[in-house]
Amino acid sequence: MAKRNTKPCEFCAEEFFGAPDEMPNAQVYFEKYPDSGVMSLTVFSFSDDREQNGEETYSIPFHYCPECGRELGW
């Protein structure tokens, strides 16, 4: 049986919050919290005059790093 990785890779070593995509009427933010085992996407939508008119968040639980397979959490 293969031994599971216990050393964090670049993906699961730290928390991350960033804005990977900005469109004319929307902003998309990506967050990852490996110690809590959660990734989330948040989308803010704006009207043509740049007034915010919507917000949606989708959280994705993950118990193992998708890059190295290390078990996450406390």
C-alpha positions in Angstrom: 0.0 0.0 0.0 1.3 3.5 -0.9 2.3 5.8 1.9 0.3 9.1 1.9 2.3 12.3 1.7 2.5 14.2 5.0 4.7 17.2 3.8 2.6 20.1 2.5 3.0 21.0 -1.2 2.8 24.6 -2.5 -1.0 24.2 -2.9 -1.8 23.1 0.6 0.9 24.9 2.5 -0.9 28.2 3.0 -4.3 29.9 3.0 -5.0 31.9 -0.1 -7.4 34.7 -1.1 -7.3 36.2 -4.5 -9.2 37.6 -7.4 -8.3 35.5 -10.4 -10.9 36.9 -12.8 -12.5 40.3 -13.3 -15.1 40.9 -16.0 -17.0 44.1 -17.0 -20.0 43.3 -14.7 -18.6 40.7 -12.3 -15.7 39.9 -10.0 -14.8 36.3 -9.1 -12.8 35.5 -5.9 -11.1 32.3 -5.0 -10.3 31.3 -1.4 -8.7 28.2 0.1 -8.2 27.2 3.7 -6.4 23.9 3.8 -6.4 23.7 7.6 -10.2 24.0 7.6 -10.6 21.8 4.4 -12.6 24.4 2.5 -12.3 26.1 -0.9 -14.8 28.7 -2.0 -15.7 30.8 -5.0 -17.5 34.1 -4.6 -19.0 36.0 -7.5 -20.1 39.6 -7.2 -22.2 41.0 -10.0 -22.5 44.7 -10.8 -24.9 46.9 -12.8 -23.6 49.0 -15.7 -23.1 51.9 -13.3 -20.9 49.6 -11.1 -23.4 49.3 -8.3 -23.3 45.8 -6.7 -26.5 43.9 -7.3 -25.7 40.4 -6.4 -23.4 38.0 -4.6 -23.1 34.2 -4.6 -20.7 32.0 -2.7 -20.1 28.3 -3.3 -18.0 26.4 -0.7 -16.3 23.2 -1.6 -15.1 20.9 1.2 -11.9 19.0 0.6 -10.3 16.5 2.9 -7.2 15.8 0.8 -5.0 18.1 -1.2 -5.9 17.8 -4.9 -2.2 18.3 -5.8 -0.3 16.0 -3.5 -2.9 13.9 -1.7 -2.0 15.0 1.8 -4.8 14.6 4.4 -5.9 18.1 5.5 -7.4 19.4 8.7 -6.2 19.9 12.2 
